[in-house]
């Protein structure tokens, strides 16, 4: 894995330059270097219910909507969380206590900014629209996002194809002309199901 941000940007550019009509970026862990903040929010929200949550579960389930993570917490911890209620509680904790500490994933954000006006740009996230919009605002890139597809806005979320296919439809670009930037297995599975190429930014 390359450590230098400039070198990573060069690799990302080489993999994508002139090959696609649309770039579809995940948000958390891809554009935003904030997974450690989401972990902290999950742990705090779960503690309210007496659950000593292992934060690594968040890495394992990266890309899934919060309600799906809550369902998995129920399964593993024999808990009885209401997934929708827990999802809102976790999001509230994240926004109120952690979101302002969000940092960019420099080479991914730089890649996006370098292609504004050259390709169509969307963000496809398993997070809520309000949280994703706030995250992109903190990063200073919300004005450059043409289409935003978030949790609950398609019949099925990642790892199903629906979110990426909706983004492509809204952009007016065929799926085979899109490339997806992700950091988790569910997102890669969704991209493949949509017939799109993909790049794991965390593996560059």
C-alpha positions as YAML, in Angstrom:
chain: A
units: angstrom
residues:
- id: 1
  name: UNK
  ca: [0.00, 0.00, 0.00]
- id: 2
  name: UNK
  ca: [1.29, 3.45, -0.98]
- id: 3
  name: UNK
  ca: [1.72, 5.94, 1.87]
- id: 4
  name: UNK
  ca: [2.27, 9.16, -0.06]
- id: 5
  name: UNK
  ca: [-0.91, 11.14, -0.82]
- id: 6
  name: UNK
  ca: [0.49, 12.47, -4.12]
- id: 7
  name: UNK
  ca: [1.42, 8.98, -5.26]
- id: 8
  name: UNK
  ca: [-2.02, 7.66, -4.33]
- id: 9
  name: UNK
  ca: [-3.66, 10.44, -6.33]
- id: 10
  name: UNK
  ca: [-1.46, 9.55, -9.31]
- id: 11
  name: UNK
  ca: [-2.52, 5.91, -9.09]
- id: 12
  name: UNK
  ca: [-6.19, 6.83, -8.79]
- id: 13
  name: UNK
  ca: [-5.91, 9.20, -11.75]
- id: 14
  name: UNK
  ca: [-4.12, 6.62, -13.87]
- id: 15
  name: UNK
  ca: [-6.85, 4.07, -13.16]
- id: 16
  name: UNK
  ca: [-9.68, 6.41, -14.17]
- id: 17
  name: UNK
  ca: [-8.48, 9.15, -16.55]
- id: 18
  name: UNK
  ca: [-10.48, 9.26, -19.77]
- id: 19
  name: UNK
  ca: [-12.16, 5.92, -19.14]
- id: 20
  name: UNK
  ca: [-15.50, 6.88, -17.60]
- id: 21
  name: UNK
  ca: [-18.33, 9.40, -17.89]
- id: 22
  name: UNK
  ca: [-19.26, 9.39, -14.19]
- id: 23
  name: UNK
  ca: [-17.53, 8.95, -10.85]
- id: 24
  name: UNK
  ca: [-19.63, 7.57, -7.99]
- id: 25
  name: UNK
  ca: [-18.01, 8.05, -4.60]
- id: 26
  name: UNK
  ca: [-18.93, 6.52, -1.27]
- id: 27
  name: UNK
  ca: [-18.77, 9.08, 1.54]
- id: 28
  name: UNK
  ca: [-17.65, 7.68, 4.91]
- id: 29
  name: UNK
  ca: [-14.23, 6.06, 4.72]
- id: 30
  name: UNK
  ca: [-13.84, 7.05, 1.07]
- id: 31
  name: UNK
  ca: [-14.15, 10.83, 0.72]
- id: 32
  name: UNK
  ca: [-14.22, 11.34, 4.48]
- id: 33
  name: UNK
  ca: [-11.56, 9.97, 6.80]
- id: 34
  name: UNK
  ca: [-14.10, 9.58, 9.57]
- id: 35
  name: UNK
  ca: [-14.67, 5.92, 10.31]
- id: 36
  name: UNK
  ca: [-13.05, 6.32, 13.74]
- id: 37
  name: UNK
  ca: [-15.68, 8.98, 14.49]
- id: 38
  name: UNK
  ca: [-18.53, 6.74, 13.36]
- id: 39
  name: UNK
  ca: [-17.14, 3.97, 15.55]
- id: 40
  name: UNK
  ca: [-17.17, 6.29, 18.55]
- id: 41
  name: UNK
  ca: [-20.78, 7.29, 17.81]
- id: 42
  name: UNK
  ca: [-21.89, 3.67, 17.48]
- id: 43
  name: UNK
  ca: [-20.18, 2.72, 20.75]
- id: 44
  name: UNK
  ca: [-21.77, 5.64, 22.61]
- id: 45
  name: UNK
  ca: [-25.24, 5.01, 21.16]
- id: 46
  name: UNK
  ca: [-25.02, 1.29, 22.01]
- id: 47
  name: UNK
  ca: [-23.84, 2.01, 25.56]
- id: 48
  name: UNK
  ca: [-27.22, 3.61, 26.27]
- id: 49
  name: UNK
  ca: [-28.66, 0.10, 25.96]
- id: 50
  name: UNK
  ca: [-25.95, -1.53, 28.07]
- id: 51
  name: UNK
  ca: [-24.17, -2.92, 25.02]
- id: 52
  name: UNK
  ca: [-20.36, -2.92, 25.15]
- id: 53
  name: UNK
  ca: [-19.97, -2.71, 21.38]
- id: 54
  name: UNK
  ca: [-16.80, -3.87, 19.66]
- id: 55
  name: UNK
  ca: [-16.05, -0.94, 17.32]
- id: 56
  name: UNK
  ca: [-14.48, -3.26, 14.75]
- id: 57
  name: UNK
  ca: [-17.98, -4.34, 13.76]
- id: 58
  name: UNK
  ca: [-18.28, -0.96, 12.03]
- id: 59
  name: UNK
  ca: [-15.29, -1.73, 9.79]
- id: 60
  name: UNK
  ca: [-16.66, -5.15, 9.03]
- id: 61
  name: UNK
  ca: [-20.03, -3.75, 7.97]
- id: 62
  name: UNK
  ca: [-18.70, -0.62, 6.25]
- id: 63
  name: UNK
  ca: [-21.13, 0.66, 3.64]
- id: 64
  name: UNK
  ca: [-24.29, -0.84, 5.10]
- id: 65
  name: UNK
  ca: [-27.11, 1.46, 6.23]
- id: 66
  name: UNK
  ca: [-27.19, 2.12, 9.97]
- id: 67
  name: UNK
  ca: [-30.41, 0.15, 10.37]
- id: 68
  name: UNK
  ca: [-28.69, -2.92, 8.91]
- id: 69
  name: UNK
  ca: [-25.79, -2.48, 11.33]
- id: 70
  name: UNK
  ca: [-28.34, -2.27, 14.16]
- id: 71
  name: UNK
  ca: [-29.90, -5.54, 13.00]
- id: 72
  name: UNK
  ca: [-26.48, -7.19, 13.09]
- id: 73
  name: UNK
  ca: [-25.84, -5.79, 16.58]
- id: 74
  name: UNK
  ca: [-29.12, -7.38, 17.67]
- id: 75
  name: UNK
  ca: [-28.02, -10.71, 16.24]
- id: 76
  name: UNK
  ca: [-24.55, -10.73, 17.73]
- id: 77
  name: UNK
  ca: [-25.37, -9.28, 21.13]
- id: 78
  name: UNK
  ca: [-28.80, -10.87, 21.60]
- id: 79
  name: UNK
  ca: [-30.12, -7.32, 21.88]
- id: 80
  name: UNK
  ca: [-33.53, -5.91, 21.05]
- id: 81
  name: UNK
  ca: [-32.76, -2.56, 19.43]
- id: 82
  name: UNK
  ca: [-35.36, -0.92, 17.25]
- id: 83
  name: UNK
  ca: [-33.13, -0.49, 14.16]
- id: 84
  name: UNK
  ca: [-34.79, 2.73, 12.97]
- id: 85
  name: UNK
  ca: [-34.74, 4.32, 16.42]
- id: 86
  name: UNK
  ca: [-31.15, 3.26, 17.02]
- id: 87
  name: UNK
  ca: [-30.16, 4.57, 13.61]
- id: 88
  name: UNK
  ca: [-31.56, 8.00, 14.45]
- id: 89
  name: UNK
  ca: [-29.91, 7.97, 17.87]
- id: 90
  name: UNK
  ca: [-26.53, 7.04, 16.43]
- id: 91
  name: UNK
  ca: [-26.83, 9.74, 13.77]
- id: 92
  name: UNK
  ca: [-27.75, 12.33, 16.40]
- id: 93
  name: UNK
  ca: [-24.71, 11.44, 18.50]
- id: 94
  name: UNK
  ca: [-22.48, 11.57, 15.43]
- id: 95
  name: UNK
  ca: [-23.75, 14.96, 14.26]
- id: 96
  name: UNK
  ca: [-23.82, 16.56, 17.70]
- id: 97
  name: UNK
  ca: [-20.49, 15.31, 19.00]
- id: 98
  name: UNK
  ca: [-18.24, 14.11, 16.19]
- id: 99
  name: UNK
  ca: [-19.06, 15.36, 12.69]
- id: 100
  name: UNK
  ca: [-17.16, 18.65, 12.95]
- id: 101
  name: UNK
  ca: [-13.97, 16.62, 13.49]
- id: 102
  name: UNK
  ca: [-14.34, 15.01, 10.04]
- id: 103
  name: UNK
  ca: [-11.20, 15.09, 7.95]
- id: 104
  name: UNK
  ca: [-10.86, 14.52, 4.20]
- id: 105
  name: UNK
  ca: [-9.33, 11.48, 2.59]
- id: 106
  name: UNK
  ca: [-6.91, 13.82, 0.79]
- id: 107
  name: UNK
  ca: [-6.16, 11.90, -2.40]
- id: 108
  name: UNK
  ca: [-9.80, 10.95, -2.97]
- id: 109
  name: UNK
  ca: [-11.10, 14.49, -2.41]
- id: 110
  name: UNK
  ca: [-8.30, 15.83, -4.64]
- id: 111
  name: UNK
  ca: [-9.31, 13.31, -7.31]
- id: 112
  name: UNK
  ca: [-12.91, 14.48, -7.16]
- id: 113
  name: UNK
  ca: [-11.96, 18.17, -7.33]
- id: 114
  name: UNK
  ca: [-9.63, 17.56, -10.28]
- id: 115
  name: UNK
  ca: [-12.52, 16.14, -12.31]
- id: 116
  name: UNK
  ca: [-15.26, 18.68, -11.62]
- id: 117
  name: UNK
  ca: [-16.71, 19.64, -14.98]
- id: 118
  name: UNK
  ca: [-14.91, 16.79, -16.76]
- id: 119
  name: UNK
  ca: [-17.12, 13.90, -15.63]
- id: 120
  name: UNK
  ca: [-20.45, 13.63, -13.82]
- id: 121
  name: UNK
  ca: [-20.08, 13.28, -10.05]
- id: 122
  name: UNK
  ca: [-22.31, 11.56, -7.50]
- id: 123
  name: UNK
  ca: [-22.04, 10.43, -3.89]
- id: 124
  name: UNK
  ca: [-23.76, 7.15, -2.99]
- id: 125
  name: UNK
  ca: [-23.85, 6.48, 0.75]
- id: 126
  name: UNK
  ca: [-25.44, 4.19, 3.31]
- id: 127
  name: UNK
  ca: [-25.76, 7.19, 5.63]
- id: 128
  name: UNK
  ca: [-28.77, 9.46, 6.03]
- id: 129
  name: UNK
  ca: [-29.06, 12.39, 3.62]
- id: 130
  name: UNK
  ca: [-28.82, 14.99, 6.39]
- id: 131
  name: UNK
  ca: [-25.66, 13.44, 7.84]
- id: 132
  name: UNK
  ca: [-24.00, 12.95, 4.45]
- id: 133
  name: UNK
  ca: [-24.80, 16.51, 3.38]
- id: 134
  name: UNK
  ca: [-23.31, 17.83, 6.62]
- id: 135
  name: UNK
  ca: [-20.20, 15.67, 6.15]
- id: 136
  name: UNK
  ca: [-19.70, 16.91, 2.60]
- id: 137
  name: UNK
  ca: [-20.22, 20.48, 3.83]
- id: 138
  name: UNK
  ca: [-17.52, 20.06, 6.47]
- id: 139
  name: UNK
  ca: [-15.23, 18.76, 3.71]
- id: 140
  name: UNK
  ca: [-16.11, 21.76, 1.53]
- id: 141
  name: UNK
  ca: [-17.18, 19.69, -1.48]
- id: 142
  name: UNK
  ca: [-21.00, 19.62, -1.33]
- id: 143
  name: UNK
  ca: [-21.37, 22.18, -4.19]
- id: 144
  name: UNK
  ca: [-19.53, 19.83, -6.55]
- id: 145
  name: UNK
  ca: [-21.83, 16.85, -5.99]
- id: 146
  name: UNK
  ca: [-24.43, 16.66, -8.76]
- id: 147
  name: UNK
  ca: [-26.39, 13.71, -7.40]
- id: 148
  name: UNK
  ca: [-26.67, 12.32, -3.88]
- id: 149
  name: UNK
  ca: [-28.23, 8.93, -3.13]
- id: 150
  name: UNK
  ca: [-28.51, 8.01, 0.55]
- id: 151
  name: UNK
  ca: [-29.99, 5.41, 2.89]
- id: 152
  name: UNK
  ca: [-33.68, 4.70, 2.42]
- id: 153
  name: UNK
  ca: [-33.89, 6.39, -0.98]
- id: 154
  name: UNK
  ca: [-33.97, 3.16, -2.99]
- id: 155
  name: UNK
  ca: [-35.94, -0.08, -2.45]
- id: 156
  name: UNK
  ca: [-32.73, -1.80, -1.35]
- id: 157
  name: UNK
  ca: [-29.41, -0.41, -0.18]
- id: 158
  name: UNK
  ca: [-25.86, -1.71, -0.55]
- id: 159
  name: UNK
  ca: [-24.89, -4.54, -1.18]
- id: 160
  name: UNK
  ca: [-27.71, -4.42, -3.74]
- id: 161
  name: UNK
  ca: [-27.31, -2.50, -7.00]
- id: 162
  name: UNK
  ca: [-30.21, -0.10, -6.44]
- id: 163
  name: UNK
  ca: [-28.33, 2.94, -5.06]
- id: 164
  name: UNK
  ca: [-25.69, 2.96, -7.79]
- id: 165
  name: UNK
  ca: [-28.23, 2.35, -10.54]
- id: 166
  name: UNK
  ca: [-30.34, 5.24, -9.25]
- id: 167
  name: UNK
  ca: [-27.30, 7.53, -9.24]
- id: 168
  name: UNK
  ca: [-26.47, 6.55, -12.82]
- id: 169
  name: UNK
  ca: [-30.07, 7.13, -13.89]
- id: 170
  name: UNK
  ca: [-30.18, 10.57, -12.27]
- id: 171
  name: UNK
  ca: [-26.88, 11.48, -13.90]
- id: 172
  name: UNK
  ca: [-28.07, 10.22, -17.27]
- id: 173
  name: UNK
  ca: [-25.07, 7.91, -17.63]
- id: 174
  name: UNK
  ca: [-25.10, 4.20, -18.50]
- id: 175
  name: UNK
  ca: [-23.88, 1.94, -15.65]
- id: 176
  name: UNK
  ca: [-20.99, 0.59, -17.73]
- id: 177
  name: UNK
  ca: [-19.68, 4.16, -18.07]
- id: 178
  name: UNK
  ca: [-19.52, 4.65, -14.29]
- id: 179
  name: UNK
  ca: [-16.75, 3.79, -11.84]
- id: 180
  name: UNK
  ca: [-17.36, 3.42, -8.12]
- id: 181
  name: UNK
  ca: [-14.95, 4.44, -5.35]
- id: 182
  name: UNK
  ca: [-15.46, 2.43, -2.17]
- id: 183
  name: UNK
  ca: [-13.83, 1.25, 1.04]
- id: 184
  name: UNK
  ca: [-16.03, -1.69, 1.98]
- id: 185
  name: UNK
  ca: [-17.23, -5.05, 0.72]
- id: 186
  name: UNK
  ca: [-20.97, -4.19, 0.59]
- id: 187
  name: UNK
  ca: [-20.20, -1.23, -1.67]
- id: 188
  name: UNK
  ca: [-18.07, -3.35, -3.99]
- id: 189
  name: UNK
  ca: [-20.81, -5.98, -4.16]
- id: 190
  name: UNK
  ca: [-23.33, -3.26, -5.02]
- id: 191
  name: UNK
  ca: [-21.08, -1.86, -7.75]
- id: 192
  name: UNK
  ca: [-20.59, -5.30, -9.28]
- id: 193
  name: UNK
  ca: [-24.33, -5.98, -9.14]
- id: 194
  name: UNK
  ca: [-24.87, -2.69, -10.99]
- id: 195
  name: UNK
  ca: [-22.41, -3.69, -13.70]
- id: 196
  name: UNK
  ca: [-19.94, -0.96, -12.76]
- id: 197
  name: UNK
  ca: [-16.17, -0.99, -12.36]
- id: 198
  name: UNK
  ca: [-14.93, -0.21, -8.87]
- id: 199
  name: UNK
  ca: [-11.82, 0.81, -6.93]
- id: 200
  name: UNK
  ca: [-11.13, 0.14, -3.26]
- id: 201
  name: UNK
  ca: [-9.47, 3.38, -2.16]
- id: 202
  name: UNK
  ca: [-8.35, 1.82, 1.12]
- id: 203
  name: UNK
  ca: [-6.26, -0.69, -0.83]
- id: 204
  name: UNK
  ca: [-4.25, 1.84, -2.84]
...
